[in-house]
Amino acid sequence: QVQLVESGGGLVQPGDSLRLSCAASGIIVTSSHMSWFRQAPVKARELVARMPPGGSGTDYADSVKGRFTISRSYPKNTLNLQMNNLKHEDTAIYYCSVFFRGHNVWGQGNQVTVSS
């Protein structure tokens, strides 16, 4: 059974940084198609960043390029999202996801709120 558990969200001010982590079980993150999505109130869920197996070909949404970095930790089997220079519009619930056997498996979501 695949499980994803996010952590690291919270309330920050504009310009601050946060690091989200996603602990995976049932898969090996370095061998999987891993992604971060987010969903803001009254908006559709959108892709933030994704990383294919092996690490090359990482892709980011235009709105976060240069500010967010997706990475994987092999020993801990986690997916990470380093978020720098956060903006009000980054406020959302962030979801870790893995594409597994033809469909997306989701974590429970983690709230990130950017407010002055």
N, C-alpha and C positions, 0 to 999 in steps of 0.2 A: 504494500500500500504506500502510495506517495503522499507525503505530508510536507507542507511548507509553513513555517512559522516566522512571521516578521517581527522585528523589534527595532527600537531606536527613534521612533517618531516623537513629536512633541510640539510645544509652542515656542517659537523663536521670533526674533525681530528681523526686519528686512536687512539684508547684508550678512546675516549670520550663516553658520554652516551646521549641517546635520549629516549623520551617517546612518543609513538604514542597513539592516542585516536580515537575511532570510536563511534560516537553518533548514536544510533539506534532509529528508529521510526517504528511503525507497528508491533513490536515484543517486547518481554521481554527478555533481553539478558541472564538473569539467568536461563531461561527455554528453551534456544535454543542451538543448536550445533553451536558454534562460532569458527572462525578460522582466522588466519593471513596467507596470502600468500605473495610471492614476485616474481618479475620478473626482472631479470637483462637483459641488452641489449643482443640480439641474443641468449637468453636462454629461456627455457620453464618456465612457471609459476610453482613455487614449494611451497609446504606447509612448513610454518615456525613453527607454533604452533596451537594447537587446544584444545578446552575445551568443553566437553559435558555438558548437563544440570546438574546442581547440583554441578559441579566443580571437582569432583573426576575423575581420568583418564586423566588428562592433558598430552599432548604428544608434543614433540619437535623434530625438525630436528636435526640430529647429529651435524651439523655444528654450531648450536646456543645453544646447551645444556650447562647449567652453566653460560651463558651470558645473555640470554633473559628470560623474565618472562611474561606470559600471565595472565591477571586478568580481573575481571568484577567489575563494580561499580553499585550497585543496585539503589541507589537513582537517580543517573544521567543516568541510563540505557546506560552505555558505556562499550565498550570493550577496554582494554588497552594492550600495549606491551612495557614493559620496556626493553631497549636494552643497555647493558653495554659492555665496552671494545670492541667497534666497530672496525671492520677491513675493509680494502679496499674491500674485497669480499662480504661485506654486502651491498654494493651499489646496489640499485634496487628501483623499484617502489613497495611499500607495499600496499596490498589490504586487507581490512577487508571483511569477508564473513560470511553469515549465511546460513545454509542448511534449506530451507523452502519449504514445500510442494513438496518435491522430487527433488529440484534443488538448486544450489548455487545462492544466490543473492550477488552482489558485490558492494562495494563502488567505488568511482571514482579513487582511488589510490592516493598515497602520495609519493613523491620522497625523498629518503634518499641517500645522497652522502657522502662517507667517503673518504677524500682526504687530503694528507699532502702538 
